[in-house]
Amino acid sequence: MFHLEKWCDDEYKKKLQELVIKDEELVKDVIRKIKSEKGLE
């Protein structure tokens, strides 16, 4: 997905951190939806 030759370290870390944040938000949304479907919230 990422090739270090194409990215300086700061850019690489920034893009990777953005992906991690997006993943965490997706997981929270999925958990929220599952809870609401089961009537837990």
LOTI-104224 format. One record per residue: residue number from 0; residue in three letters; x, y, z of N, C-alpha, C in turn. Coordinates in pm, whole numbers. Example, Ala and Ser with C-alpha at 12.3 -4.5 7.8 and 13.67 -1.06 7.14 Angstrom:
<pt nr="0" rest="ALA" n_u="1319" n_v="-569" n_w="780" ca_u="1230" ca_v="-450" ca_w="780" c_u="1320" c_v="-330" c_w="780"/>
<pt nr="1" rest="SER" n_u="1285" n_v="-225" n_w="708" ca_u="1367" ca_v="-106" ca_w="714" c_u="1290" c_v="3" c_w="787"/>
***
This chain:
<pt nr="0" rest="MET" n_u="83" n_v="-119" n_w="0" ca_u="0" ca_v="0" ca_w="0" c_u="88" c_v="126" c_w="0"/>
<pt nr="1" rest="PHE" n_u="177" n_v="135" n_w="96" ca_u="269" ca_v="248" ca_w="102" c_u="410" c_v="201" c_w="71"/>
<pt nr="2" rest="HIS" n_u="480" n_v="278" n_w="-5" ca_u="621" ca_v="249" ca_w="-31" c_u="704" c_v="361" c_w="29"/>
<pt nr="3" rest="LEU" n_u="795" n_v="325" n_w="117" ca_u="873" ca_v="427" ca_w="187" c_u="955" c_v="513" c_w="93"/>
<pt nr="4" rest="GLU" n_u="994" n_v="460" n_w="-21" ca_u="1075" ca_v="539" ca_w="-114" c_u="998" c_v="660" c_w="-166"/>
<pt nr="5" rest="LYS" n_u="865" n_v="648" n_w="-171" ca_u="783" ca_v="755" ca_w="-226" c_u="744" c_v="859" c_w="-121"/>
<pt nr="6" rest="TRP" n_u="762" n_v="828" n_w="4" ca_u="716" ca_v="916" ca_w="111" c_u="834" c_v="955" c_w="201"/>
<pt nr="7" rest="CYS" n_u="837" n_v="1081" n_w="240" ca_u="930" ca_v="1113" ca_w="349" c_u="863" c_v="1064" c_w="477"/>
<pt nr="8" rest="ASP" n_u="937" n_v="1046" n_w="581" ca_u="884" ca_v="985" ca_w="703" c_u="763" c_v="1059" c_w="759"/>
<pt nr="9" rest="ASP" n_u="767" n_v="1193" n_w="757" ca_u="656" ca_v="1270" ca_w="814" c_u="527" c_v="1248" c_w="736"/>
<pt nr="10" rest="GLU" n_u="536" n_v="1249" n_w="605" ca_u="417" ca_v="1226" ca_w="523" c_u="361" c_v="1087" c_w="548"/>
<pt nr="11" rest="TYR" n_u="450" n_v="990" n_w="553" ca_u="408" ca_v="851" ca_w="576" c_u="335" c_v="838" c_w="708"/>
<pt nr="12" rest="LYS" n_u="394" n_v="894" n_w="813" ca_u="332" ca_v="886" ca_w="946" c_u="198" c_v="956" c_w="948"/>
<pt nr="13" rest="LYS" n_u="188" n_v="1070" n_w="880" ca_u="63" ca_v="1146" ca_w="879" c_u="-47" c_v="1066" c_w="808"/>
<pt nr="14" rest="LYS" n_u="-16" n_v="1009" n_w="692" ca_u="-116" ca_v="931" ca_w="618" c_u="-156" c_v="807" c_w="696"/>
<pt nr="15" rest="LEU" n_u="-60" n_v="742" n_w="756" ca_u="-90" ca_v="622" ca_w="834" c_u="-180" c_v="657" c_w="952"/>
<pt nr="16" rest="GLN" n_u="-151" n_v="769" n_w="1019" ca_u="-232" ca_v="811" ca_w="1134" c_u="-374" c_v="844" c_w="1088"/>
<pt nr="17" rest="GLU" n_u="-389" n_v="907" n_w="971" ca_u="-522" ca_v="937" ca_w="918" c_u="-601" c_v="808" c_w="895"/>
<pt nr="18" rest="LEU" n_u="-535" n_v="706" n_w="842" ca_u="-603" ca_v="578" ca_w="819" c_u="-645" c_v="513" c_w="950"/>
<pt nr="19" rest="VAL" n_u="-559" n_v="521" n_w="1050" ca_u="-591" ca_v="462" ca_w="1180" c_u="-713" c_v="531" c_w="1240"/>
<pt nr="20" rest="ILE" n_u="-717" n_v="663" n_w="1231" ca_u="-830" ca_v="740" ca_w="1285" c_u="-958" c_v="702" c_w="1213"/>
<pt nr="21" rest="LYS" n_u="-953" n_v="689" n_w="1080" ca_u="-1071" ca_v="650" ca_w="1003" c_u="-1119" c_v="513" c_w="1045"/>
<pt nr="22" rest="ASP" n_u="-1026" n_v="419" n_w="1064" ca_u="-1062" ca_v="284" ca_w="1106" c_u="-1129" c_v="285" c_w="1243"/>
<pt nr="23" rest="GLU" n_u="-1073" n_v="362" n_w="1336" ca_u="-1131" ca_v="368" ca_w="1470" c_u="-1273" c_v="425" c_w="1465"/>
<pt nr="24" rest="GLU" n_u="-1294" n_v="526" n_w="1381" ca_u="-1428" ca_v="585" ca_w="1370" c_u="-1526" c_v="485" c_w="1309"/>
<pt nr="25" rest="LEU" n_u="-1481" n_v="409" n_w="1210" ca_u="-1567" ca_v="308" ca_w="1150" c_u="-1607" c_v="202" c_w="1252"/>
<pt nr="26" rest="VAL" n_u="-1513" n_v="158" n_w="1331" ca_u="-1541" ca_v="56" ca_w="1433" c_u="-1644" c_v="109" c_w="1532"/>
<pt nr="27" rest="LYS" n_u="-1628" n_v="235" n_w="1575" ca_u="-1723" ca_v="294" ca_w="1669" c_u="-1862" c_v="300" c_w="1608"/>
<pt nr="28" rest="ASP" n_u="-1870" n_v="338" n_w="1480" ca_u="-2000" ca_v="345" ca_w="1413" c_u="-2066" c_v="208" c_w="1405"/>
<pt nr="29" rest="VAL" n_u="-1988" n_v="107" n_w="1370" ca_u="-2043" ca_v="-28" ca_w="1359" c_u="-2094" c_v="-77" c_w="1494"/>
<pt nr="30" rest="ILE" n_u="-2016" n_v="-55" n_w="1599" ca_u="-2057" ca_v="-97" ca_w="1733" c_u="-2186" c_v="-25" c_w="1773"/>
<pt nr="31" rest="ARG" n_u="-2193" n_v="104" n_w="1743" ca_u="-2313" ca_v="183" ca_w="1777" c_u="-2435" c_v="127" c_w="1703"/>
<pt nr="32" rest="LYS" n_u="-2418" n_v="93" n_w="1576" ca_u="-2530" ca_v="40" ca_w="1497" c_u="-2575" c_v="-96" c_w="1550"/>
<pt nr="33" rest="ILE" n_u="-2480" n_v="-181" n_w="1583" ca_u="-2515" ca_v="-313" ca_w="1636" c_u="-2591" c_v="-297" c_w="1768"/>
<pt nr="34" rest="LYS" n_u="-2543" n_v="-210" n_w="1855" ca_u="-2611" ca_v="-190" ca_w="1984" c_u="-2751" c_v="-137" c_w="1962"/>
<pt nr="35" rest="SER" n_u="-2767" n_v="-44" n_w="1871" ca_u="-2901" ca_v="12" ca_w="1851" c_u="-2996" c_v="-91" c_w="1789"/>
<pt nr="36" rest="GLU" n_u="-2945" n_v="-178" n_w="1703" ca_u="-3029" ca_v="-282" ca_w="1644" c_u="-3073" c_v="-384" c_w="1749"/>
<pt nr="37" rest="LYS" n_u="-2987" n_v="-411" n_w="1846" ca_u="-3022" ca_v="-507" ca_w="1950" c_u="-3095" c_v="-442" c_w="2065"/>
<pt nr="38" rest="GLY" n_u="-3113" n_v="-310" n_w="2058" ca_u="-3185" ca_v="-238" ca_w="2162" c_u="-3105" c_v="-218" c_w="2289"/>
<pt nr="39" rest="LEU" n_u="-2976" n_v="-214" n_w="2278" ca_u="-2892" ca_v="-199" ca_w="2398" c_u="-2866" c_v="-52" c_w="2431"/>
<pt nr="40" rest="GLU" n_u="-2895" n_v="38" n_w="2337" ca_u="-2873" ca_v="180" ca_w="2365" c_u="-3003" c_v="253" c_w="2380"/>
***
